[in-house]
């Protein structure tokens, strides 16, 4: 272990040459080495300084570590008084990027009709890795708890089997590491890392769908682990059958284990989530406020948790018990990043036009060619799904079409999406692009 401490001191000296002396003394010098495992170096620092370091210096630290070790290294932090509570760099690990102090376990996972099956499967895998369901494939839209379950599996196995080698990564990180090692002509290190673990958890595996070399590498990694009886857990925003650019041999292997989906939580489940988060944060919410939050945020658990955190901030500032008015303001703050309806409509029509290679004017027009009609139907369907516009208001966006025509377009699109997986994948990609724009 002394050698790792020495390596860390070498890395710190490298960092000293890349920042000002003041920045080094204030922010980087206090960092203490804790451990190095797999591709992750764990450092100890106060919570306050950690947030600044994550924003300003993490890329420099990772760069220096990667140069020293010869492969990509991820940095995570722990508080000095709690060395077992890992705090990942935002966006780099399984924890919620909006709440770095959360450790997602089975104990704080709220079970409801929408996720009961996925939870049971994940718990079974955590208790019997390599023997229960292999692979376990969990899918569902963003913000519904897939990452929570993968993290819970990881922590449960770590607790019960401390000697197991567990790798938690994402489809994007797997791809980036492969690219790095290919560039460095050093894929042996990559193979040893991913094919030598006991448990492999991959979040957002759909990222590899259209990447031929990455799929080839993941196929061989999958085969090696599966044949050795090692556990594989994958998550995705869609089931394998809808990953149309995924190689057939990977699709069949993903489908060879257990597939579990997570749907949007019911009202009762959302209320339970709000109450749990309020208890964790010591926020006193009345049943009326809990119900109001749950009724107004329906599809994203992270937004539910974020709203409670915002209410806590208001409570600390104003010193009063949260009421409906404060809850309404908190919800507005959390969901304030959503663009106003007119902007959303333009984004949808423009994105659909780009995808179908037609002009936005064509989509809004009366033209009836097959490609334009299809694009128009997709745009109408997405506007209905994404915005709260009335049917008549949607019709007004498309040459003042009667609301009955809008209803017909929406119903026809729903029928097509049930049977046409290629179209569904296209619509999902359009929606994802809109959400990210």
N, C-alpha and C positions, 0 to 999 in steps of 0.2 A: 504493500500500500504506500510505503514511503516514496516509491518511484513515481506514483501518480501525483503526490504532493509536489515533487520536484518538477514534474512536467508542467503542473499548473503554475508554478513560479516562473518557469520559462515562458509560458503563454502570457503571463502578466507583464513580463519584461518586453515582450513583443508588443503588447497593447500600449505600454508606456510610450513607445516611439510613434504611435499613431494618433494620439490625442494630446491635448495641452497638459502641462504639468498639473494645473489646477483641476481639470476634469479627471485626471488619473487619481489624484490624491483624494478627491471628494467622493467619486463614484466607483472607480474600479479597484483601487487599492483595498477597500474594506471587504471585497468579495473573498469568501473562504471556500476552499475545496471540501466537498463532502464525499462524493463517490463518482465512479465512472463505470457504467454498465452498458453493454451493447454499443449503441451509437449516442448515448446520452451522458453528458457531464452534469452533475448536480452541484450547485453552488449555494452557499448560505449568505443571505443578506436581509436587512430589515424590509418589511413590506413597503414602506414609503419609498425607499431607494430602489427597490425592485421595479416599481412601476416606471420610474424615470429611466432606469437602465434598459428596461424592455423597449421603451420608446426610442431612446437615443443611441444606445450602444450595443444592443444585442447582435446586430448584424456584424459588427466588428469582432465581438467575442466569438461568434460562431465561425467567422472567417479565420481567425487566429487559431482556434481549436482544430478546424479542418485542415489547415496547413500543417499543423504540428503532428496530428495523428495520421494524415494521409487519406482521409475519407470524410464524408459529410458528418458533422457532429451537431447534435441538437443540445441546447442549453435549457436547463430547468432550475428553478430556485426553490429553496425552503427557508422558512423563517428560522432564525437562530434558536428560538425557544421551542421549536416543534420540528425537529429534523426528519420526522417520518411523514409529514404532511407535504407532499409534493405540490409545487405550484408551477405549472408549465408556462412557458412564454406564450403570450396570447397568440392563438392561431396555430400553435405548433403541436399541440397534443390533444388528448381526449377531453380535457376540461372545457367547460363553457367559456368562450372567449369574453363574455360579458361579466363573468364572475369568477375570477381566477382562484378564489379561495374554496370553491365548491369541490368536494371529492364525490363523484357520482358512484353510489353503491346501490345494492339491492334494498338496503334499509330505507333509503330516501327516494325510492322509485314508487310513485303512486300508481297502483294497479286499478284498471277499469276495463270495461268491455272492449275498448278499442285496442288494448295492448296486453290483455291477460295471457293470450296464447304465446306471444313473443316473450313475455316475461318468464313464463314457465319453462319455455325452451332454453332461454339464456341461463336460468338458474340450474337446470339439469346439466347443461354443458359445463358450467362452472364447477359443479360438484363431481362430474365424471368426464373430465377432458379427454378427448380422443376415443371415447366409448359411447357417448350418448348420440348426438347428431353431428355428423361430420361430412361436409361442412354445414354449419348453421348459417343461413342466409336471411338477414333481416332487411326488409325494405319499407319505405314510407317517405312521405314528403319531409322537407326540412323542418326542424323544430319540434318533432313529435316524440323524440326520446331514443332514437337509434344509437346515438353516441353515448347516451347515458347507460344503455344496456351493455354496450361493448366495454365501457369503462368499468361497469359493475362486475362483469365477467373477469376482467383483468385483476381487479382488487380482491375478488373472492379467491381466485386461484393463488395470488400472491400470499394471501393470509393463510390458506390451508396447505399450500405446497411451495414454501419459500425457495426451494432449490430449482424450481421450474424456470426455464428461460422463456420469457414472454416478450413478444415483439408487438407493439401497438403502432400502426402506421396508417397512412392513407394512400389511396390510389395515386394521388398526385406526388406524395413523397416517395413512394416506391419508384415511380417513373423518373423523378428527378435524380434519385440516387443511382439508378441504372445508367442514366445519361452521363452522370459524373464519372462512374467507373469505366464506362465504355470509352470516354474521352481520355481517361488516364491509363487505358489498357490494363486495368486491374480488376477484372470481374471476379477473380477468385475470392477476394475479400467480400464482395457482394454476395456470392453464392454461399460462403461460409456463414455469413450473418443470417440470411433468410432461410437457408435450408438446414441450419443447425439448431433452430429454436424448437421448443416443445409446444408452444401455443402461438399462433399467428392471427392477429386481429387486424383487419383492413377496413377502414372507414371509407365510404364513397368509392367503392370499387368500380363504379360506372366510369370513372375517369380514364380507365385504361381501354375503354371500348374501341376506340378508333385508332389505337396505337399498336401497330403490328409487332414491332420488336419487343415492346413491353408485354404484350399478350403472350408472345413466345416464351419470354423469361418467366412470366407468372405461371404459365402452364407447367413448366418443368419444376418450379418451386412447389406448386400445388401437388404435383404427382409425387415428388420426393417426400413431402411431409405426410401426405395421405397414406402412402405405402408404408411409412414408418410408424403409423398409428398416432401421429401428432394432430392436435386440434386446430381447425381452421374456422374462423368466424368472419363473415363478410357483411357489410351493410351497403345499401344502395338506395337511390331515390326511386328505383323501379325494379320489378322482378326480372329475372334473367331472360324470360321470353320476350321482353320488350327492349332488351339491349340489342338492337338490330345490327350494330356494327361490332358485336362481340363474336369471336370465333366460335363455331359450332361446338368444337371439342371442349372449350371452356364453359359454354352455356350448359351442355349436358352434365358436366361435372358440378357446376353450381347447383343444378337441379337434382343432383344425386343424393343430397343430404336432406335437410329439412328447411323449407321456406316458410317464413313467418312474417306477416305484414303488421304494420302499426297504422291505425287510422286516426283521424282527428278525435280528440277526447270528447266524451259526453259532457253535458253541463255539470253533472255531479262530480265527474273526475276533475274537471277544471276548477270547481270550487274546492275540492280537496287539495289540489296543487297550490292554490292561492293560500289556503289556511296553513298548509305546511310551511310554505315560504315565509309567511307572516310570523309563524312561531320561531323559525330559524333566525329571523332578523329582529325578533322581539318587538313586533309591530302589532298593536291592538286594533284589529279590524272587526267591525260589527258584521253580523250576518248579511245585513243590507248592502254593505260595501263589498263584501266577498261576492255576493250574487251579482251585483252590478258589474264588477270586473269580469267575472266568468261569462256573463251574458254578452259582453261587448268584445271580448277577445276569444275567438272560437277555434282558431286553427294553428296556433303557435305557442307552445309551452314556454319558450324563451321570453316571449312578449308578456306572458302572465307573470313570470318571475321578475322581469324587468320593471313591470308596473309596480309590484310590491316594493321593490328597491327604491323606486322613485318616490313612492308614498312615504317610505321611511325617511327619505331626505327632507321632504316637506314637513313631516312630523317634527324632525329635529330642529328645523328652522323656525317653525311657527309655534311649536310647543303645545299643540292641541291634538285631540284625538281625530284621526282621519275621518272625513265625511264623504258624501257623494260628490260634492264639488271638487274636493282634492283628488278623489279617484278619477274623476272625469278629466282633470287637468293632467294627471299622471299618464293616463291612457293616451291623451293627445300628444304628450311629449314623446312617449315610447313609439307611437305609430306615426309621429310627425314626419318621418323620413319618406313616407309614402307620397308620391307626387299627387297633386290635385287631379280630379277626374279629367278635365280637358287635356292635360299633359299625358295622362295615362292612355287616353283614346288615341292621341297622335302617336304615342310610342307603339301601341299595339298595331295600328294600321301600317305604320312605317316598317315595323319588323316583319309583319305578314307580307307586305309588298316585297321586301328584300328577299324573303325566303322563297316566295313563289315567282320571283322575277317579273313582277308587274309593277305598275306605278300606283301610289296611293290614290291618285285621281281615278284610275280604273276601278279600284275597289269601291270607291264611293259612287261610281257611275251606275248606269243602267245596262252596261255591256254584259252580254250573256255567254261569252265564250267559256269553255269548260274550265280553263285554268283560272280565269278571273272570278267565275262563279264560286269555285272552290275556295279561293283566297278570301272572297267576300264572306262566305259562310263561316270560315275559320275566324275571321275578324269579329263577326257578330257574336259568335259563341264566346270568344275570349273576353270581349267587352262585357257581356252578360255575366261571366264568371268573376271577373276582376273588379268591376265597378258596381256601384249601387244604382245605376241609371235605370229608369223605368223602360219598359218595352217600347213605348212611344218615343221616348227620348233617344233610344238607340236607333229607332227607325229614322229619326230626323237626321242622324249622321250619315244615312245612306239614301240620299235622294228622297227623303220623306216617305220611306216605305211604311206601309200599314203595320200595326203591331202584330197582326195575325201572320204576316210574312216573316216577321222576326221570330215569332214562336215556332213557325215551321222550320226555319233555318237552324234554330237551336236544337230542336228535336231531331232533325236529320243528322246534325253533327254528332249528337250523342249516340245515335244508332251506329254511325260509321266508326266512331271511336271504340265501340265495343268489339268490332270485328276486324278493323283495319289497323294492325299494329304499326305499320309504317307511318300512317297518318297520325296515329297517337304519339309516336315518338317525335314526329315533326312538331306537333302542337305543344308537346312538353318542352321541347327545345326552345320554341318561340317564347313560351311563358317564362322559362328560366332566363333567357336573354333580356326579357322585359324587366324581370325582377332585379337583374344585375346592372341594368343601365342607369 
